[in-house]
């Protein structure tokens, strides 16, 4: 298997940027990995924030548990 194909599969299925590390392009890999981690953090933070708001609304009786 070619190096570029293996790098593409690593980035696609393992984590973005890992393929660049495999190809010894460390700066590009670090940038891509940090962007992916940042996006993941943003999505998880927003999801937890919304879940906490919904939880508070349920506890205060503003929203019923059953739809």
N, C-alpha and C positions, 0 to 999 in steps of 0.2 A: 504494500500500500504506500502511495506517495506521501511525503511529509505534509504537503498542503492539504490533502484529503483527510489525513489523520487529525491535523490541526483544526480543520473545519468541523469535524465530528466532535472533537473535544469541546470546542466553543459552543456548539449547538446543544449537546446533550449533558455536558458536565457543568460548565459555568462560563459566561461570556468573558473572554480575555485569556482563558487557559490555553487556547490554541496558539495565541501569540507568544505566550511564555514557552510553549513547546518549540516554536520556531526561533526562539532566542531574541524576540523583539520585546524586550522587557518593558520599555516605556509605554509602548502602545498597549500591551497587555495590562499593565497597571492602570492606565487611563480607562480602558474598557471595563475592567473589573471594578474600579472605584465608581464608575457611572452606574453599573448594574447594582452595586451595593447601595448607592445613594437612592436609586429608584425604588429598590426593595424596601429600604427604610421608610421612604416617603409613603409608599402604599400601605405598609403595615401600621405606621403611625396614624394615618387617616382612618384606616379601618378600625383600629382600637378606639380612636376618639369617637367615632360614630357609634360603636358598640357600647361605650360607656354612657353616651347620651341616651340611647335607647334603654339601657338598663336603669338609669335614673328615672326616666319617664315611666317605666313599668313599676318601679318601687313607689313612685308618688301617686300611682293610680291614674295617670293621664292616658295611658295606653293599656288595653287589655292584653293578656298573654295569648289568648286564643283569637285567631283572625276572624 
